[in-house]
Amino acid sequence: MCSPPVGGLSLDGVDVNKESVIQGTVTRDGQPVASAYVRLLDASDEFTAEVVTSATGHFRFFARPGQWTLRALSSQGGGEARVVAQQGQAVDVEVTIPA
């Protein structure tokens, strides 16, 4: 079983073999950003989904395999990261909001 980084999201109860999981943390100056909106955009930059980060800055999406863009928006600013999701893997990513 694939395990998340220390302090990351638990994959308990998630059958990673059947899912494409994109998860991670939104940070600014190395600190988690709570209540940030994280948007999932497909390869053509079309909006697909949005979640709000937890108190610890964490988020998770279940997506189809492929290329994705994560765009974080908060009162502290915005940041972006690109990821490739693959079925059977959890992709852990940090989306950094510049200081």
DOVOVO-373926 format. One record per residue (C-alpha): x, y negated, z; residue in three letters; residue number from 1. Coordinates in nm, 4 decimals. Layout:
BEGIN
MITOR         xx         yy         zz   resn   resi
MITOR          X          Y          Z    ala    NUM
...
END
This chain:
BEGIN
MITOR         xx         yy         zz   resn   resi
MITOR     0.0000     0.0000     0.0000    met      1
MITOR     0.1197    -0.3509    -0.0790    cys      2
MITOR     0.1501    -0.5728     0.2253    ser      3
MITOR     0.1289    -0.9518     0.2392    pro      4
MITOR     0.4108    -1.1696     0.3661    pro      5
MITOR     0.4392    -1.2163     0.7418    val      6
MITOR     0.1670    -1.4580     0.8465    gly      7
MITOR    -0.0132    -1.4139     0.5120    gly      8
MITOR    -0.3574    -1.2810     0.4354    leu      9
MITOR    -0.4330    -0.9234     0.5294    ser     10
MITOR    -0.5357    -0.6860     0.2527    leu     11
MITOR    -0.7180    -0.4553     0.4944    asp     12
MITOR    -1.0392    -0.3392     0.3305    gly     13
MITOR    -0.9304    -0.4483    -0.0188    val     14
MITOR    -0.8701    -0.1693    -0.2699    asp     15
MITOR    -0.5812    -0.3386    -0.4473    val     16
MITOR    -0.5633    -0.0555    -0.7016    asn     17
MITOR    -0.9023    -0.1611    -0.8411    lys     18
MITOR    -0.8632    -0.5380    -0.8112    glu     19
MITOR    -0.6553    -0.8268    -0.9424    ser     20
MITOR    -0.5962    -1.0390    -0.6341    val     21
MITOR    -0.4564    -1.3926    -0.6361    ile     22
MITOR    -0.3960    -1.5269    -0.2876    gln     23
MITOR    -0.1715    -1.7655    -0.1067    gly     24
MITOR    -0.1297    -2.0857     0.0855    thr     25
MITOR    -0.1552    -2.4549     0.0099    val     26
MITOR     0.1251    -2.6504     0.1788    thr     27
MITOR     0.2611    -3.0036     0.2070    arg     28
MITOR     0.6005    -3.0679     0.3661    asp     29
MITOR     0.6114    -2.6976     0.4576    gly     30
MITOR     0.2903    -2.7198     0.6595    gln     31
MITOR    -0.0401    -2.5511     0.5681    pro     32
MITOR    -0.3159    -2.7732     0.4316    val     33
MITOR    -0.6592    -2.6882     0.5706    ala     34
MITOR    -0.9822    -2.7674     0.3839    ser     35
MITOR    -0.8129    -2.8130     0.0466    ala     36
MITOR    -1.0142    -2.7175    -0.2608    tyr     37
MITOR    -0.8353    -2.4607    -0.4760    val     38
MITOR    -0.9612    -2.4255    -0.8311    arg     39
MITOR    -0.8947    -2.1240    -1.0502    leu     40
MITOR    -0.8544    -2.2172    -1.4170    leu     41
MITOR    -0.8213    -1.9636    -1.7002    asp     42
MITOR    -0.5537    -1.9635    -1.9717    ala     43
MITOR    -0.7420    -2.2363    -2.1634    ser     44
MITOR    -0.7738    -2.4518    -1.8461    asp     45
MITOR    -1.1464    -2.3777    -1.8139    glu     46
MITOR    -1.2844    -2.3882    -1.4585    phe     47
MITOR    -1.3613    -2.0376    -1.3297    thr     48
MITOR    -1.3971    -2.0585    -0.9516    ala     49
MITOR    -1.3237    -2.2690    -0.6451    glu     50
MITOR    -1.2626    -2.1926    -0.2777    val     51
MITOR    -1.1751    -2.4003     0.0274    val     52
MITOR    -0.8607    -2.3144     0.2214    thr     53
MITOR    -0.8876    -2.1818     0.5752    ser     54
MITOR    -0.7542    -2.3616     0.8831    ala     55
MITOR    -0.4195    -2.1945     0.8047    thr     56
MITOR    -0.4192    -2.3138     0.4418    gly     57
MITOR    -0.4960    -1.9683     0.2960    his     58
MITOR    -0.7117    -1.8837    -0.0059    phe     59
MITOR    -0.7976    -1.5735    -0.2117    arg     60
MITOR    -0.9488    -1.5052    -0.5533    phe     61
MITOR    -1.0462    -1.1807    -0.7252    phe     62
MITOR    -0.9809    -1.2365    -1.0951    ala     63
MITOR    -0.9379    -1.0408    -1.4152    arg     64
MITOR    -0.5813    -0.9665    -1.5234    pro     65
MITOR    -0.4169    -1.2498    -1.7138    gly     66
MITOR    -0.2655    -1.5960    -1.6855    gln     67
MITOR    -0.4224    -1.8396    -1.4414    trp     68
MITOR    -0.3652    -2.1894    -1.3077    thr     69
MITOR    -0.4320    -2.2778    -0.9456    leu     70
MITOR    -0.5053    -2.6441    -0.8792    arg     71
MITOR    -0.5219    -2.7613    -0.5172    ala     72
MITOR    -0.6970    -3.0868    -0.4278    leu     73
MITOR    -0.7039    -3.2429    -0.0813    ser     74
MITOR    -0.7061    -3.5793     0.0931    ser     75
MITOR    -0.3241    -3.5409     0.1047    gln     76
MITOR    -0.2939    -3.5129    -0.2741    gly     77
MITOR    -0.2881    -3.2343    -0.5297    gly     78
MITOR    -0.0620    -2.9581    -0.6554    gly     79
MITOR    -0.0619    -2.6872    -0.9177    glu     80
MITOR     0.0857    -2.3411    -0.9739    ala     81
MITOR     0.0641    -2.0885    -1.2562    arg     82
MITOR     0.0319    -1.7162    -1.1914    val     83
MITOR    -0.0149    -1.3914    -1.3793    val     84
MITOR    -0.2639    -1.1500    -1.2239    ala     85
MITOR    -0.2343    -0.7765    -1.2813    gln     86
MITOR    -0.4760    -0.5077    -1.1806    gln     87
MITOR    -0.3378    -0.3079    -0.8894    gly     88
MITOR    -0.1326    -0.5960    -0.7522    gln     89
MITOR    -0.1829    -0.8800    -0.5093    ala     90
MITOR    -0.0070    -1.1947    -0.6275    val     91
MITOR     0.1001    -1.4192    -0.3397    asp     92
MITOR     0.1595    -1.7817    -0.4345    val     93
MITOR     0.2312    -2.1082    -0.2581    glu     94
MITOR     0.0709    -2.4165    -0.4050    val     95
MITOR     0.2737    -2.7174    -0.2922    thr     96
MITOR     0.1330    -3.0671    -0.2640    ile     97
MITOR     0.4213    -3.3116    -0.3159    pro     98
MITOR     0.4977    -3.5497    -0.0285    ala     99
END
